[in-house]
Amino acid sequence: MRATARPALLAASIAALALTLAACQTPPETPRRPADAATAPVDLERFMGTWYVVANVPYFFENGKLATRDVYRLRPDGRIDNDFVFKKAFDEPDRTWNGVSTIVEGSGGREWKVQFIWPFSTRMQVLDVAPDYSTALLATPDRKLAWIFSREPVMDEARLAALATRIAAHGVDRTALRRVPQVEGQAVAPIAP
């Protein structure tokens, strides 16, 4: 390959990557809450900490990840440090992607703008939180992506099925939800009805 062709190939590769990432971004929206979102504000201090992703409707970066969890820390500026922790295999060490979330004004802490790679971001909504903050249901505004969070890595099937039914009531396709293996022996599988 000629030396003059390399910069053009590099520029084309960078442009293709930028277009791919832009295609994955949720389009910008005006701050809003859908009619089906709960109205009670989220207590952000109680929401902070570790949440295990026990099930999700994943996006392509989450596919194949094991023992996934989100770790949230409230910052002095009101934004949230958002670490996505995962493994590629149970015998491998944890890997972490660092992001920052911003609470959408007027949402009562229920809608967040999440950014892992600048300048790309997406919106995420907290649809439901258990009164004791032991579980939470989250989704993108279009409901194409969703997550069932728990403070514990393992959840019994009956409770998971009930949460899957509950998130479906918010407009998420229940049949697209998959269990995220948190411990060895768990399989990526649909959630039982």
C-alpha positions as CSV (number, residue, x, y, z in Angstrom):
1,M,0.0,0.0,0.0
2,R,1.3,3.4,-0.9
3,A,2.2,5.7,2.0
4,T,-0.2,8.4,0.6
5,A,-3.2,6.0,0.7
6,R,-2.7,5.2,4.5
7,P,-4.0,8.7,5.7
8,A,-7.1,8.3,3.5
9,L,-7.8,4.8,4.7
10,L,-7.4,6.0,8.3
11,A,-9.7,8.9,7.8
12,A,-12.3,6.6,6.1
13,S,-12.1,4.1,9.0
14,I,-12.6,6.9,11.6
15,A,-15.5,8.3,9.7
16,A,-17.1,4.8,9.5
17,L,-16.7,4.3,13.2
18,A,-18.2,7.7,13.9
19,L,-21.2,6.9,11.7
20,T,-21.6,3.5,13.4
21,L,-21.6,5.1,16.9
22,A,-24.0,7.8,15.8
23,A,-26.4,5.3,14.4
24,C,-26.5,3.7,17.9
25,Q,-27.3,6.9,19.6
26,T,-30.8,7.7,20.7
27,P,-31.9,10.8,18.9
28,P,-32.0,14.0,21.0
29,E,-35.3,14.6,22.6
30,T,-36.9,17.4,24.5
31,P,-37.0,16.6,28.2
32,R,-40.2,14.7,28.9
33,R,-41.6,11.8,30.9
34,P,-43.8,9.3,29.1
35,A,-47.4,8.9,30.4
36,D,-46.6,5.4,31.7
37,A,-43.6,6.4,33.9
38,A,-44.1,6.5,37.6
39,T,-44.3,10.0,39.0
40,A,-42.7,9.7,42.4
41,P,-39.1,11.2,42.3
42,V,-36.2,8.9,42.6
43,D,-34.1,9.3,45.8
44,L,-30.8,9.6,44.1
45,E,-28.7,9.0,47.2
46,R,-30.6,5.7,47.8
47,F,-30.2,4.8,44.2
48,M,-26.4,5.1,44.2
49,G,-24.3,2.1,44.7
50,T,-24.0,-1.3,42.9
51,W,-26.9,-2.7,40.8
52,Y,-26.6,-6.1,39.2
53,V,-28.1,-6.4,35.7
54,V,-30.1,-9.6,36.2
55,A,-31.9,-9.3,32.8
56,N,-31.9,-6.9,29.9
57,V,-32.8,-6.2,26.3
58,P,-29.2,-5.6,25.4
59,Y,-27.5,-3.3,22.9
60,F,-24.6,-4.7,20.9
61,F,-21.9,-3.6,23.4
62,E,-23.6,-5.7,26.1
63,N,-23.9,-8.9,24.1
64,G,-21.6,-11.7,25.5
65,K,-20.9,-9.8,28.8
66,L,-21.2,-11.7,32.1
67,A,-21.5,-10.6,35.7
68,T,-22.6,-7.2,34.5
69,R,-23.3,-4.4,37.0
70,D,-23.7,-0.7,37.1
71,V,-22.0,1.2,39.9
72,Y,-23.3,4.8,40.5
73,R,-21.7,7.5,42.5
74,L,-23.3,11.0,43.0
75,R,-20.8,13.7,42.3
76,P,-20.6,17.1,44.0
77,D,-21.7,18.8,40.7
78,G,-24.9,16.8,40.7
79,R,-23.9,14.5,37.9
80,I,-23.4,10.7,38.4
81,D,-20.3,8.6,37.8
82,N,-21.6,5.6,36.0
83,D,-19.3,2.6,35.8
84,F,-20.3,-0.4,33.8
85,V,-18.5,-3.5,35.1
86,F,-18.4,-6.8,33.3
87,K,-16.5,-10.0,32.5
88,K,-16.0,-11.7,29.2
89,A,-15.6,-15.1,31.1
90,F,-16.1,-16.0,34.7
91,D,-12.4,-16.9,35.1
92,E,-11.3,-13.5,33.8
93,P,-10.9,-10.2,35.9
94,D,-13.5,-7.5,35.8
95,R,-13.4,-4.9,33.1
96,T,-14.9,-1.4,33.6
97,W,-16.2,1.3,31.2
98,N,-16.5,4.7,32.9
99,G,-19.3,7.0,32.0
100,V,-21.1,10.1,33.3
101,S,-24.8,10.6,33.7
102,T,-26.7,13.8,34.0
103,I,-30.2,14.0,35.4
104,V,-32.7,15.6,33.0
105,E,-34.1,18.7,34.6
106,G,-37.7,18.4,35.8
107,S,-37.7,14.5,35.6
108,G,-37.5,14.0,39.4
109,G,-34.4,11.9,38.9
110,R,-36.3,9.5,36.6
111,E,-34.6,10.4,33.3
112,W,-30.8,10.4,32.8
113,K,-28.6,11.5,29.9
114,V,-25.9,8.8,29.8
115,Q,-22.5,9.2,28.1
116,F,-19.7,6.7,27.8
117,I,-18.0,7.9,24.7
118,W,-17.9,11.7,24.0
119,P,-19.8,13.2,22.1
120,F,-22.4,10.3,22.0
121,S,-25.1,10.0,24.6
122,T,-28.4,8.3,25.1
123,R,-31.3,8.7,27.5
124,M,-32.3,6.2,30.1
125,Q,-35.4,6.3,32.3
126,V,-36.0,4.8,35.7
127,L,-39.4,3.3,35.3
128,D,-39.8,1.7,38.7
129,V,-37.9,1.3,41.9
130,A,-38.9,-1.0,44.8
131,P,-39.8,0.8,48.0
132,D,-36.7,-0.6,49.7
133,Y,-34.5,0.1,46.6
134,S,-33.7,-3.6,46.2
135,T,-34.8,-3.7,42.5
136,A,-35.2,-1.2,39.7
137,L,-36.6,-1.2,36.1
138,L,-34.9,1.0,33.5
139,A,-35.4,1.5,29.8
140,T,-34.6,3.9,26.9
141,P,-37.5,6.3,26.1
142,D,-38.3,4.2,23.0
143,R,-38.3,1.0,25.1
144,K,-36.0,-0.8,22.7
145,L,-33.4,-1.3,25.4
146,A,-34.2,-2.2,29.0
147,W,-32.7,-3.5,32.2
148,I,-33.8,-5.2,35.3
149,F,-31.6,-4.3,38.2
150,S,-31.1,-5.9,41.6
151,R,-28.9,-5.2,44.6
152,E,-28.2,-9.0,44.7
153,P,-26.6,-10.9,41.8
154,V,-29.0,-13.8,42.0
155,M,-32.8,-13.6,41.8
156,D,-35.3,-16.4,42.0
157,E,-37.3,-17.2,38.8
158,A,-40.7,-16.2,40.2
159,R,-39.4,-12.7,41.3
160,L,-37.7,-12.2,38.0
161,A,-40.8,-13.2,36.0
162,A,-42.9,-10.7,38.1
163,L,-40.4,-7.9,37.3
164,A,-40.4,-8.9,33.6
165,T,-44.2,-8.6,33.6
166,R,-44.0,-5.3,35.4
167,I,-41.5,-3.8,32.9
168,A,-43.6,-5.1,30.0
169,A,-46.4,-2.9,31.4
170,H,-44.2,0.1,30.7
171,G,-44.0,-0.9,27.0
172,V,-40.9,-3.1,26.9
173,D,-41.1,-6.3,24.8
174,R,-41.0,-9.0,27.4
175,T,-40.0,-11.7,24.9
176,A,-36.8,-9.7,24.1
177,L,-35.6,-9.8,27.8
178,R,-32.7,-12.1,28.5
179,R,-31.2,-13.2,31.8
180,V,-27.7,-12.0,32.3
181,P,-25.5,-14.7,33.9
182,Q,-24.2,-13.3,37.2
183,V,-22.7,-16.6,38.4
184,E,-21.3,-19.7,36.7
185,G,-24.0,-22.1,35.6
186,Q,-26.6,-19.5,34.7
187,A,-27.4,-19.3,31.0
188,V,-28.4,-16.5,28.8
189,A,-32.1,-17.4,28.4
190,P,-35.5,-15.9,28.0
191,I,-37.4,-15.1,31.2
192,A,-40.0,-17.7,32.1
193,P,-43.6,-16.5,31.8
